[in-house]
Amino acid sequence: MNINQILTSERGSVVAPAGCGKTQLIVAALNNPHSKPILVLTHTTAGVAALKKRLRKFKIANQNFVVTTIDGWALRVAHNFAASCPMHSSAESPKLFYPEMRRVVNTFIASGALSKILKASYSRLYVDEYQDCNMDQHQLIVSLSNQLPTVVFGDPMQCIFDFSGAMPDWVSEVEQQFPLLGTLTTPWRWNNANSPILGEWILQAREILMSGEKVDLSSCPQHIFWHPLSGDYQTDRSSNYKVERSILELYPNDSLLVIGASMDEQSRHSYAQGNPRIDVVEQVQLSGIITAAQEFDEKKGKSLADSIVDNVSKMITNVDAAVTKRRIDTILNGRNEKPATECEQALCDVVNSNSRSSILSALLQLEKNDGARVYRKAAFKALKDTISMSIGSPQKSMFESASIIRERLRQVGDNRIPKRAIGSTLLLKGLEADHCLILNAQGRGMNARHLYVALSRGAKSVSVFSTHQYIG
């Protein structure tokens, strides 16, 4: 589409199917200097990091843009104009705080009181990933669009973060406020991977799924490979591993994303636990690490050692939590016939000292244990980094250290994604790999939009397990 439409429209929307060059279009628009920077809002700090990385790659002048999250920008307004944005809830209760903050800031913006400052600060507003806006965020952007020329970019078929409140309907509410400027139609992701046939198939599949019909997995035999599920867990898991192994043997230098169940994190961990070739993509909330750090703060003695073993057994293979905890009991009570191993002694040291350094030593020894393999590398590293930070900053609790580590990882963005990894559509949306393996295209939660997001991750091939050939 014509970039001048983006640069001159007072209000508009661009529908951007996956892999069709939306980010590059935004970058090109930001390469045009204005008297004031363009404000670019998106949803996550990872999204901000990814966009800034692309802008640096193309040497876009820093004075051309301000890139931040919608909530981060609104929070700054609430802080800077606290008297005009009275808040009753606390950030310690995010489920109450953020909805209230969005509504309060929207009321302030809608009043026009900030109009002169906005117009003096920014030339235009672009909002990325608009399909992820909930109704409060949508209303805030509408209020901003009354002050600044605004273009929003998104794809209603990638609206899968629809659990954070009511979402605006794309046609009746988004396009009503931001008239459609155009739809991107060139499948650059696949063209650049020399797979134009797959790119056209993905675009056609999007239209089919959007109309409520089913996609035929046999209709693109060069790039889409269907594997029927038997319904028997062990048989199907063995088939999953076999297909994955064949992809990696055929393309040893290529990247692979495995898409597991969005609603069953444990099943994704289990897949990686039995598979040395695949790492786990962790949720940015790192809730398991936050919980572990809190437990380490609160527990003492044997219960602290037990907590370490329980948590590590969910990240490293060959750590039998029940057996290890019984063995530590035996050693502590002097009933052991075999001398304690280095790992067992490290856990006994935790019981005796409760020190943070002993916790870190125990983690390191568990990692070195015979037959141990870390299958949740990002989570285990975050846990070790948490304890290391708390040792260097004894005034901080381990919980506080974990929160700081989590925020650092949020800022890193897509650098946290391994080359060969398992995640869910929610974790992998916006990412691409050479190949994609979908473990169950008809599993719980895999509606048409999740399916489209899953199918559009692979640039060269997509291998799909499902009960039926026609899915949607």
Phi and psi in degrees as a GROMACS rama.xvg file:
@    title "Ramachandran Plot"
@    xaxis  label "Phi"
@    yaxis  label "Psi"
@TYPE xy
-74.489  122.245  ASN-2
-65.0136  -24.094  ILE-3
-61.8598  -28.7294  ASN-4
-62.0893  -39.1308  GLN-5
-68.5704  -38.0352  ILE-6
-79.4307  -22.6289  LEU-7
-116.336  -12.5661  THR-8
-66.5058  137.911  SER-9
-76.5479  -37.5649  GLU-10
-150.612  132.92  ARG-11
-170.668  166.983  GLY-12
-133.204  148.876  SER-13
-123.127  122.342  VAL-14
-86.5071  125.341  VAL-15
-126.968  90.5718  ALA-16
-57.6845  157.758  PRO-17
-55.53  137.089  ALA-18
72.6963  16.6318  GLY-19
-106.851  18.3635  CYS-20
90.7217  22.3221  GLY-21
-62.0474  -48.6443  LYS-22
-61.7485  -39.6262  THR-23
-66.007  -34.157  GLN-24
-64.7116  -42.9159  LEU-25
-63.6632  -42.9984  ILE-26
-59.8783  -44.6055  VAL-27
-62.1477  -39.2167  ALA-28
-65.7507  -36.2363  ALA-29
-76.7431  -10.6059  LEU-30
-80.3785  -5.00815  ASN-31
-95.446  113.747  ASN-32
-68.2388  141.357  PRO-33
-122.527  170.931  HIS-34
-67.5237  -25.738  SER-35
-132.894  156.712  LYS-36
-67.4165  157.408  PRO-37
-90.2151  132.41  ILE-38
-85.2132  123.582  LEU-39
-116.7  119.366  VAL-40
-113.007  139.786  LEU-41
-139.847  -164.916  THR-42
-102.031  -36.2244  HIS-43
-123.67  156.378  THR-44
-64.9242  -31.159  THR-45
-64.2046  -39.9765  ALA-46
-63.8743  -39.8379  GLY-47
-61.8929  -46.2352  VAL-48
-61.5556  -41.4169  ALA-49
-65.0076  -42.8737  ALA-50
-67.4197  -42.7274  LEU-51
-63.0933  -36.6244  LYS-52
-62.0547  -43.1345  LYS-53
-65.8587  -39.1606  ARG-54
-64.8184  -38.7495  LEU-55
-65.9315  -40.4672  ARG-56
-57.2947  -39.1982  LYS-57
-97.7708  12.0936  PHE-58
54.1118  44.5775  LYS-59
-76.7668  130.212  ILE-60
-59.8236  133.32  ALA-61
-59.9531  -30.7441  ASN-62
-72.2027  -7.08213  GLN-63
-81.4216  -15.1142  ASN-64
-150.997  157.675  PHE-65
-129.419  117.548  VAL-66
-113.843  126.436  VAL-67
-157.925  178.388  THR-68
-86.1905  157.461  THR-69
-58.546  -50.0869  ILE-70
-68.516  -35.7513  ASP-71
-64.078  -41.2453  GLY-72
-66.6676  -44.8832  TRP-73
-63.6818  -37.8599  ALA-74
-63.3243  -39.3256  LEU-75
-64.6172  -39.3861  ARG-76
-61.9041  -45.6468  VAL-77
-60.4479  -38.0668  ALA-78
-72.8567  -43.3569  HIS-79
-73.3721  -23.7525  ASN-80
-126.871  53.1878  PHE-81
-58.2984  -36.9013  ALA-82
-65.7918  -31.7015  ALA-83
-90.3892  -9.44411  SER-84
-126.799  65.5407  CYS-85
-66.4491  128.271  PRO-86
-114.053  140.21  MET-87
-107.169  -25.3289  HIS-88
-96.9372  167.605  SER-89
-112.204  152.362  SER-90
-63.128  -16.687  ALA-91
-67.4746  -16.6408  GLU-92
-119.632  75.5265  SER-93
-59.2861  -30.4458  PRO-94
-67.6205  -24.5782  LYS-95
-93.8846  -39.1865  LEU-96
-66.3498  -50.4723  PHE-97
-67.86  -43.9448  TYR-98
-59.2883  -41.6557  PRO-99
-64.7797  -44.2037  GLU-100
-59.8942  -42.9641  MET-101
-62.0198  -43.0068  ARG-102
-68.7144  -41.2295  ARG-103
-64.5984  -45.541  VAL-104
-66.4692  -38.0799  VAL-105
-60.5577  -43.8836  ASN-106
-59.5457  -41.9687  THR-107
-65.0045  -45.8944  PHE-108
-64.3289  -44.6011  ILE-109
-63.1877  -25.5951  ALA-110
-69.3172  -17.3093  SER-111
85.253  -0.799794  GLY-112
-64.4406  -24.1728  ALA-113
-101.966  4.84962  LEU-114
-55.7299  -48.4513  SER-115
-63.6615  -40.5139  LYS-116
-66.3655  -42.4945  ILE-117
-60.876  -46.7787  LEU-118
-69.6765  -27.4682  LYS-119
-79.5093  -20.3945  ALA-120
-95.448  -35.8691  SER-121
-131.876  148.551  TYR-122
-88.9879  -36.2971  SER-123
-151.255  172.761  ARG-124
-129.32  128.471  LEU-125
-117.446  137.953  TYR-126
-122.771  120.936  VAL-127
-93.5638  157.413  ASP-128
52.1917  47.6509  GLU-129
-65.8393  -22.9341  TYR-130
-63.7333  -17.1638  GLN-131
-88.9255  -2.3852  ASP-132
-70.5302  131.543  CYS-133
-84.6412  179.444  ASN-134
-63.3195  -38.9234  MET-135
-61.932  -43.5253  ASP-136
-67.2501  -39.9873  GLN-137
-58.9526  -45.9603  HIS-138
-65.172  -34.7492  GLN-139
-64.2256  -43.4923  LEU-140
-66.6547  -38.433  ILE-141
-59.5809  -43.8472  VAL-142
-62.7232  -40.975  SER-143
-64.4041  -35.2216  LEU-144
-68.9044  -15.9011  SER-145
-77.3133  -13.7046  ASN-146
-108.287  -29.9651  GLN-147
-132.101  143.19  LEU-148
-57.8963  132.24  PRO-149
-134.589  133.131  THR-150
-126.758  132.297  VAL-151
-112.492  146.331  VAL-152
-124.23  132.303  PHE-153
-178.396  -176.094  GLY-154
-146.138  110.941  ASP-155
-58.8023  -23.2643  PRO-156
-77.8595  -5.89417  MET-157
-109.62  19.0845  GLN-158
-81.4407  87.9241  CYS-159
-116.904  -5.69872  ILE-160
-94.1156  55.0962  PHE-161
-100.98  28.6092  ASP-162
-110.984  8.25949  PHE-163
-109.29  35.482  SER-164
113.412  172.936  GLY-165
-59.76  139.78  ALA-166
-110.431  143.176  MET-167
-70.4734  140.396  PRO-168
-69.6459  134.371  ASP-169
-63.853  -45.8261  TRP-170
-77.1017  -50.6017  VAL-171
-81.3508  -19.7159  SER-172
-119.355  -46.2872  GLU-173
-71.0365  -54.5001  VAL-174
-71.4167  -19.8226  GLU-175
-65.3207  -38.8793  GLN-176
-86.5436  -34.3019  GLN-177
-127.047  89.484  PHE-178
-54.9578  143.712  PRO-179
-64.7149  121.825  LEU-180
-88.3515  -30.3158  LEU-181
166.89  168.028  GLY-182
-119.927  130.841  THR-183
-72.6939  134.238  LEU-184
-129.548  2.30749  THR-185
-99.4243  117.415  THR-186
-79.9924  74.8041  PRO-187
-59.8342  -37.8841  TRP-188
-54.3939  -44.3394  ARG-189
-84.7215  -36.0247  TRP-190
-59.1432  -43.294  ASN-191
-68.3929  -20.5905  ASN-192
-97.7211  13.2108  ALA-193
58.2901  35.7662  ASN-194
-128.374  53.6585  SER-195
-61.953  -30.6589  PRO-196
-64.2695  -41.9939  ILE-197
-64.4693  -40.4385  LEU-198
-60.1191  -44.3089  GLY-199
-66.3447  -37.331  GLU-200
-63.6282  -42.1689  TRP-201
-61.5713  -42.646  ILE-202
-63.8072  -40.7372  LEU-203
-66.5363  -40.4002  GLN-204
-61.059  -37.6479  ALA-205
-59.4895  -45.7543  ARG-206
-64.7277  -41.259  GLU-207
-62.7588  -48.108  ILE-208
-65.9304  -36.7237  LEU-209
-65.619  -29.8108  MET-210
-85.2211  -0.415337  SER-211
88.1604  7.3153  GLY-212
-91.466  177.109  GLU-213
-105.814  148.238  LYS-214
-92.6023  137.554  VAL-215
-91.1245  113.255  ASP-216
-74.1114  -5.12718  LEU-217
-96.5313  3.52459  SER-218
-89.8202  3.11482  SER-219
-142.735  66.5363  CYS-220
-63.9723  -18.929  PRO-221
-71.8099  -27.2263  GLN-222
-131.285  -23.2515  HIS-223
-105.341  121.97  ILE-224
-119.918  114.866  PHE-225
-94.4591  135.692  TRP-226
-128.69  114.959  HIS-227
-69.6633  141.439  PRO-228
-86.0327  143.183  LEU-229
-89.1749  -24.2489  SER-230
96.3437  -11.7268  GLY-231
-95.4982  123.534  ASP-232
-57.381  -51.3032  TYR-233
-64.6989  -40.8521  GLN-234
-62.655  -45.3918  THR-235
-68.5223  -38.8677  ASP-236
-64.6923  -40.7714  ARG-237
-61.1959  -39.5172  SER-238
-66.883  -40.4556  SER-239
-54.7539  -51.0783  ASN-240
-63.755  -38.4997  TYR-241
-63.7722  -44.4634  LYS-242
-66.3737  -43.8466  VAL-243
-58.448  -45.2013  GLU-244
-61.7882  -39.9643  ARG-245
-66.9294  -36.4591  SER-246
-63.0079  -47.4564  ILE-247
-71.3219  -29.468  LEU-248
-73.7786  -36.1396  GLU-249
-74.3281  -35.0565  LEU-250
-128.091  73.0605  TYR-251
-64.5374  -19.7613  PRO-252
-102.132  0.766036  ASN-253
-90.5991  160.779  ASP-254
-91.304  156.826  SER-255
-144.357  131.19  LEU-256
-112.08  125.283  LEU-257
-100.332  126.916  VAL-258
-106.617  113.289  ILE-259
-102.611  -167.798  GLY-260
-70.1075  127.266  ALA-261
-64.2687  -32.9495  SER-262
-97.2056  9.90783  MET-263
-142.001  81.8026  ASP-264
-60.327  -38.2073  GLU-265
-62.0835  -35.7525  GLN-266
-65.7252  -33.6621  SER-267
-69.843  -40.6616  ARG-268
-62.5294  -40.6597  HIS-269
-62.8209  -39.1031  SER-270
-60.2752  -45.7508  TYR-271
-71.6455  -31.5574  ALA-272
-61.3029  -36.5276  GLN-273
-95.3521  17.9607  GLY-274
-146.197  102.729  ASN-275
-70.4052  -8.29058  PRO-276
-90.7431  -10.519  ARG-277
-122.548  136.484  ILE-278
-101.686  164.259  ASP-279
-97.9516  132.76  VAL-280
-85.1635  119.857  VAL-281
-88.395  152.54  GLU-282
-65.2391  141.911  GLN-283
-65.0627  -21.2411  VAL-284
-69.1282  -21.8797  GLN-285
45.1503  45.95  LEU-286
-60.6442  -35.2767  SER-287
-65.2286  -36.6878  GLY-288
-72.3951  -40.4922  ILE-289
-60.83  -44.4992  ILE-290
-64.3091  -42.9582  THR-291
-60.8463  -45.0076  ALA-292
-61.701  -38.9139  ALA-293
-64.706  -41.8252  GLN-294
-62.4095  -42.3592  GLU-295
-64.1423  -32.1693  PHE-296
-66.3635  -39.4608  ASP-297
-89.9482  -28.7291  GLU-298
-94.4964  157.057  LYS-299
-136.024  159.481  LYS-300
59.7652  -137.226  GLY-301
-63.7993  -35.2472  LYS-302
-66.4861  -30.9736  SER-303
-67.9533  -46.1531  LEU-304
-60.8041  -41.5916  ALA-305
-61.6621  -40.6936  ASP-306
-62.9093  -40.7414  SER-307
-59.8789  -48.4355  ILE-308
-62.7798  -45.6569  VAL-309
-59.8136  -44.4742  ASP-310
-69.836  -42.8664  ASN-311
-68.5367  -31.5267  VAL-312
-64.3509  -15.592  SER-313
-91.9863  3.89262  LYS-314
-129.023  -21.2769  MET-315
-127.359  138.546  ILE-316
-74.2779  162.005  THR-317
63.7767  27.7252  ASN-318
-114.451  98.8863  VAL-319
-86.0068  104.435  ASP-320
-60.0023  -47.4638  ALA-321
-62.9828  -46.3911  ALA-322
-64.126  -43.9531  VAL-323
-63.1863  -42.7504  THR-324
-66.3907  -38.4007  LYS-325
-65.5005  -40.687  ARG-326
-63.1542  -40.4801  ARG-327
-63.9471  -40.3682  ILE-328
-57.2238  -46.8438  ASP-329
-60.2164  -44.9665  THR-330
-65.1559  -44.8638  ILE-331
-62.821  -30.7601  LEU-332
-91.3587  4.0216  ASN-333
72.2317  21.802  GLY-334
-99.4313  2.97655  ARG-335
-78.1527  135.117  ASN-336
-86.4535  -41.6453  GLU-337
-83.3821  142.192  LYS-338
-66.1256  153.705  PRO-339
-65.9278  138.525  ALA-340
-73.2802  170.624  THR-341
-59.5953  -38.9752  GLU-342
-65.682  -46.1087  CYS-343
-64.4784  -38.5898  GLU-344
-65.4538  -37.3433  GLN-345
-62.9146  -37.8934  ALA-346
-70.9283  -36.3737  LEU-347
-64.582  -36.1425  CYS-348
-63.0737  -35.3157  ASP-349
-61.4774  -45.7633  VAL-350
-59.0026  -40.8625  VAL-351
-80.3267  -30.0231  ASN-352
-112.667  -27.8543  SER-353
58.4657  15.9927  ASN-354
-83.1375  155.574  SER-355
-67.6215  -35.4703  ARG-356
-64.5145  -34.8642  SER-357
-70.141  -33.6719  SER-358
-63.1786  -46.05  ILE-359
-63.0538  -41.8491  LEU-360
-60.2582  -41.3855  SER-361
-63.6428  -41.8607  ALA-362
-60.7603  -44.1211  LEU-363
-66.5816  -37.5427  LEU-364
-70.4953  -38.8178  GLN-365
-62.3142  -35.9591  LEU-366
-66.1667  -31.8374  GLU-367
-86.1804  -6.51155  LYS-368
-54.5693  149.629  ASN-369
-56.6195  130.251  ASP-370
76.3707  4.00259  GLY-371
-77.6825  137.759  ALA-372
-138.841  125.279  ARG-373
-77.2698  113.164  VAL-374
-101.794  -7.24227  TYR-375
-121.215  73.587  ARG-376
-61.4976  -44.7866  LYS-377
-64.3846  -41.4225  ALA-378
-67.1833  -45.2116  ALA-379
-66.4358  -39.3309  PHE-380
-64.0055  -40.4107  LYS-381
-62.5614  -37.1457  ALA-382
-67.1643  -45.1504  LEU-383
-63.5717  -42.4481  LYS-384
-62.9848  -35.8788  ASP-385
-61.2257  -48.9097  THR-386
-66.9059  -40.608  ILE-387
-60.0002  -44.266  SER-388
-62.3809  -41.8318  MET-389
-68.8285  -27.1106  SER-390
-69.2937  -42.4318  ILE-391
-74.4077  -20.2946  GLY-392
-128.712  74.1946  SER-393
-61.9862  -17.7913  PRO-394
-73.6528  -17.091  GLN-395
-90.6642  143.634  LYS-396
-74.1082  163.5  SER-397
-66.5778  -33.1915  MET-398
-60.4616  -45.7942  PHE-399
-63.2033  -40.572  GLU-400
-63.4691  -41.4409  SER-401
-62.0995  -38.774  ALA-402
-64.5152  -37.8075  SER-403
-67.7253  -43.8671  ILE-404
-61.2865  -42.3766  ILE-405
-58.9393  -44.207  ARG-406
-65.5065  -37.3028  GLU-407
-60.8768  -43.2341  ARG-408
-67.2702  -35.5143  LEU-409
-56.978  -41.8336  ARG-410
-69.0897  -27.6576  GLN-411
-68.2291  -33.1946  VAL-412
71.247  -137.563  GLY-413
-70.7146  -6.77419  ASP-414
-63.6556  -16.9653  ASN-415
-79.012  -8.41446  ARG-416
-86.8102  119.19  ILE-417
-66.8232  165.292  PRO-418
-66.9174  -33.641  LYS-419
-129.788  111.511  ARG-420
-148.107  157.175  ALA-421
-111.961  137.202  ILE-422
-153.75  -162.307  GLY-423
-119.149  171.84  SER-424
-57.6345  -37.4602  THR-425
-64.9412  -35.3457  LEU-426
-84.5712  -25.9243  LEU-427
-106.83  -3.25914  LEU-428
-58.3649  135.064  LYS-429
92.2565  -11.3055  GLY-430
-101.053  162.616  LEU-431
-139.92  159.243  GLU-432
-145.252  169.319  ALA-433
-63.6847  -40.0807  ASP-434
-133.512  151.351  HIS-435
-131.649  137.199  CYS-436
-124.023  116.541  LEU-437
-101.112  117.749  ILE-438
-73.678  -31.4692  LEU-439
-157.892  99.1908  ASN-440
-74.8467  -4.29035  ALA-441
-121.874  21.4129  GLN-442
-73.1354  172.13  GLY-443
-58.548  129.125  ARG-444
89.7421  -7.74871  GLY-445
-86.7805  74.6275  MET-446
-81.3026  -173.633  ASN-447
-59.4118  -39.1947  ALA-448
-72.106  -44.0972  ARG-449
-61.1099  -39.4224  HIS-450
-63.5984  -43.5346  LEU-451
-61.9097  -43.681  TYR-452
-59.9101  -42.3739  VAL-453
-65.061  -48.3975  ALA-454
-62.2292  -29.744  LEU-455
-90.0992  10.0532  SER-456
-82.2801  -31.4652  ARG-457
-89.5997  126.482  GLY-458
-86.2214  -23.3215  ALA-459
-115.156  -36.0038  LYS-460
-154.75  154.458  SER-461
-132.779  119.614  VAL-462
-103.954  127.529  SER-463
-124.469  124.186  VAL-464
-97.5497  130.957  PHE-465
-161.401  162.746  SER-466
-70.9388  -38.0959  THR-467
-119.262  155.15  HIS-468
-73.3331  -30.4062  GLN-469
-100.034  120.519  TYR-470
-130.585  154.788  ILE-471
